[in-house]
């Protein structure tokens, strides 16, 4: 009986445990190379196989695999003792045989200097494509054919994007279908806009293995190069700022990103901001990013209601992901994760009577704020005529701009906005087309009717960019353990016991009809007189125990949403949610359980403060911080900015006009300011201590406007492309021996521009003092240091435990100030599962 030489379709699985995922890809590429038979690659060599129905021995394959081990895998063979090759054959009668081939690799493994990573090869011979005769005659086949389909599994420890935080199982089809990928992690963040960036980075940095799912090719959402809007927040574009009195700009991750981008992107290139976001993700060992991947659904525990698995798909890569995690954070903007998980939600405007909000509408409806489309134009230096494409026929007249001023055309207009009569979720593409028609019609008016706008002749002006991905303001809002409403923002903000971030943008209530209703103003804006806090309960689902919320979809009434929705505020939501999610994972609790424990909430708040997030009415009380136990002195100091201010526990001034309400913050500058340079500040201890880590917070001018923008007017108002003048540039850290009293320099830093610096000194000896000497700033003649923290050996971990002296529901606003009881509002009584479906 002749033996068929039909193409053999084999599946190969390569598992590289605790090593680079790229190794598996490299193996695959090597196996599949084909250069007309001339290559020495394994892929194109002709290999003979012997089959007898019950046994399959692939001798030549194993020989070549040995060489592959030696040539390509030896750099990755470390810290793993297990190695194994297994062959599985299926004969014509369907009988399966497994042959253990460990012995065949012994020579190979002995020839390597390191222990092998776990490597397993599974080869299945499909019985419908292989005929074996009774004599076991040899069958010749091309490796190229045999390996036309490949399956590989990677437990990844390699570089981005296949990062260290999960086990990935991939089944690759030969053509049609999706690759099945299973991932296990601690925290899933759905959405990579401003809220998702804050959440993913915070969760990963706080110790949780994190996966971020983002449907676009770049991070940033509305701040990305796809949309090009600037991030605004509590500082009202510098409108709240008063030097050394009111510093409202967001700190933490948001400030870190802005400072990095300013130095790397002096030209205000939107794609460079994308790159800054991406670089932050690539630098986190606990973080895996899935770009061009859309969240699609969940699997839940029927008994507990908890989410078990999130599903996502990347059509560009033909991959379907199922991601198992402990905590899930919805940063999708539209609340897709929340609604798929069964989280209660609402859409539209509540009636005045629901939350006793004077700014609400009389009768509840499902109308939302609109979606906008941006453009950018510039002077080309020569006449630039403009004729709209034939199908873009919308026309505007001067009357349409009665309430919508045509200022400089370089940045476009936020009021190119549409919602009603559409649904901003299900009618997204229709809205996009309507916006594009409006944008082209407005530019047609500017070029061919107005000719001059804002004293600028537009003859030489032309569009050089306009969005094709619209900026959405509002869709669904999820229902959390607490709903923040108008009365929590104005006239006096609620003093939340579980505050985790701050806001301060005005309450902007937009006309739902937008540009389709030019007879009325596009919005109403109501100032928020104070910086306000946002409670953790607004970031935790009310009915899904392990679901968290961040960004514009979080638990706010429509009126409160009008202030909370802006991007810098959303990013601090994200940092708070990500930090709390990591704490929940490490503590073995759900986010709901964390919210119910004052001790747990305190630990989250303290970690946020340590990470330079401002939290209203909270200061540093980390019992491990040896700086709080030190006597502080300096070579010089200014009144109100004495050396001891570096341990005040608050890293900014917010007592001035437009800052925090009286009693919700410390007064003073909350920083040491020297009389000149050089200047030194010293921390001394009665009992010598080890010093493993020193953390410094410098002044970065939080009172002024500072955010990436393509708007020339904003660019001209900012310090950009260079460090903030107040920020310390050059400094040294010294320690003093209790035996000799001599000083030893342990760190010398040059050219700093960041606000928060963490230095891991790992000094195991004990020292009686630490000194920071500033020799230069980036512009001014005085040293400004807002905080110094010192952590001893083995005390640098995340999340301090709450001291017994601090009672539940209470917080000290200062080391020597009285304890003040904070508000703990109750949960609202009614919510919606949909726009018109009331729920008790």
Phi, psi and omega in degrees: 000125182289151180263130180289141175247032175301161178300134179267125178257109183248157171240131182242133176245125176244123179245121175244105186273135176060029179222181188294132175297330180297338177299317180297321178294321179295318178300314181300313180301320181294319182292333187257001178299145178209116177236060178056035176078000183273337183289150174273006179301150177301332188295329188246003177285146176276126185235135179265142180233146178248128178233137178229016177092330181235351185215142176222123182239115183256075189294311182294324178300316181293323178298315181289328176296322175303314180295324177297319175305307187294316186283320193245334188257343185303326178296340185255006183267098180206144171062020176225125183268336187279135171216147185196138170236134181228137179243136180234122180242145176236122183270181182301325182276007176085003182282137183255137179231136177244129181242121178281123186244027178305317185299329182295343183256001186300317179299317180300313185291328178290335181277350177266149183274350182236163177288152186277147165289160176295119179228122179232137176242123175248128179233120180250124177262110184289129187293337179281356181235007180220126177245125185247127179275166186293338183272356179064038179296150184293146176244124178264138178206152180280134176299331178300319179288315184298327185258026180294338172239142183221141174233130179221150180237137183230121165266101200273136170226025187255192185286166177307144006267356179270084194271197195268001197261008185198168171256128186245125177244122188237130172243113185264126178281163177281342181198268182288161176099176182245145173286128179272122182236123177252131183231139173242132180207189179263315186230133172251129174248118178263112181111132181240033171281201183299317178295317181295323177298311179299318183293313184294314180295318181294316180298314182295315181292336180272005172107003181263136173288119194236140173239128177250125179257124181222129188282348182256173182275350178227151176281163172118340180059234181291345177272353185282174178292346177287333185239321172067035172269150179271148180280121174245166184196214189296335182282356179053049180054044180086355183293336177271348196286131170225119183306131177063012177230311183229106181237092190262349184298148183294143177256211174058222183299321182298313180292321177303315181293316180298317181294316178297316183292323178301316182287326183272347191223056181296342182274001180058049177270124183297324180293333176289331173292318173307316183294323177298314177303311183297319180299322177298318179293317181297333183277357183259114183294339181266007191239129174245129181250129176246093178279162181052035184230123183257132172295137184233340182175181182220162166243133184241158172279120185296333183274312186270340184080003180282150174284134178256317187221139170254139179251143179210158181223142171242106181288331179294325181259000183054051180235141172242124184254136163241121191241113179269132182208176180260325179229142181235134182241122179272110175237029186282349184085306180272355178077029184297317179298316181299312183291325177294330180273358179085016177293137175296145184209168176220163177212129179111201188250128177285156175285157178308322187290337186294315180236015181057050181255118181292335182273354181282167178282162182290320182237130182299146177214182181253017182280145183234167170294158192270177177256140184242166177224127185262161172214165176224137180226160178206163179283120183269356178081007178202159180303134182232089179295155180224129175231121181298148173302153188304326184274355180260094192248003183291135181241148177236153176238173180302327181297331181291345184250020179301319180252008185225096186290140175266089177274199181307138187273002187293332186251350185083192188223126181297335184280003167285085197219138179217136168225282179299139008267023186260166171262124187293348176265295188285339180253027185304315184289325176296317177299319180300316179294321177296319179295319180296321176297318179295317181299313180295321179295320178293318178293325175299317178296316181299316185282320193249350179239303183289317182064315177243135172226134176052043180064018179248124174285123186266012182304319183266004183272148178212152172294131172242357173192142166213152187289148170240004176230111192284157179267111182266131179270315190214145172215244176279155169234130182281160181254116182260190176294339178218145174247123177275135185231182183307315184293345177275351181248317181223152356283337178234124185292144175295138180265089188285137176288336182246031177300140181228352177198180184226161175221180181176001175296150177301160174278100181263117179248109188272149173293117183302331181281340175056230185291349176277359179226070183284354178282351180231158180299153182285340181194167170239135182238128180240121184293143169264113189292337183231158164295137180238159178264155175244125183282151178301326182298336176287347182253012180231129180303143179281338185229000173243107194302326185248027177252129176245164188226142176206144179098200186294344180273359186289180195276083179228150167292167180300323181292311179296324176305326181303338176258325187282344192283346189286157198292319180294323175295320177297325180293324177285331168305311183299316179298320179295314181294317180296320178295315180294323178297316178297319178299316180301317179297312183294329181272353181069035182234165170273159176303325176298318179294323177298316181298330182277355182248110178302326179294318179293316179300318179299318180297320178295315179300318181294323177292322177298317177299318180297328179272016175069025170273131177283131178234120183302131174068023176230141177227168181294122172228027182299114184294345180274345184286107183290343178297326180293342181259003186266158168267127188249133177218167181213161178291334174200158180202160179250151180301131182085350178224050183288167182303323183295346180294342179289349176241025177292335181096353177236135190254021179202167175259125179221022183270348185281186180302129180082001179271216179283154174294147180306133181094350180255009180199169173278150172272176179087176184281338182056048174196156171272132174235124181276170177278338181188192180230148356289162180211148182233147173234136188235137173247125182240144179239142176293323177248122181305150183225152169287157180226106179263326184213136176241131181237130184238141171239120179260167177281126177237026175064053184290359179274344188254161175297131181198099178195147178301136178205144173264005179275120185301322180300318178290318180303320182290341180270349190255154161273116185214146179083004176208161183294158173294137186297332181284342189286134178297133182262305183240131179205160178230149175245128179236155175233153183244130178283135177288346182273309185262345186062011178276152180262137179236127177281123181251348181202136178226112187251135177237150171060039175286146173224353182278158179277314183252126178233134178241124182240117179270098184274325178053051177269115185273339175286165180262143183229150183266345182202158175227140182228135174247122180248122180260124180253342179202148170248184179266019176169327184259174186259013181229147174280134175238116173231122184274330182202144168232129173240145179227122181246130181282178182303135177064022180232028185259001185294171181283158167062089176290157175274143183290129178296149182294338182284350181256114188282158178298139178077014182229158177209141174271137177269359177187156183303329183243013183258158186292158176284136181239131179280134183259162181287142174230081185298155179275165180285143177299158188270337185223143178220186179232142167270346177202180187303326186233021185244097181291146179230138180293000000 
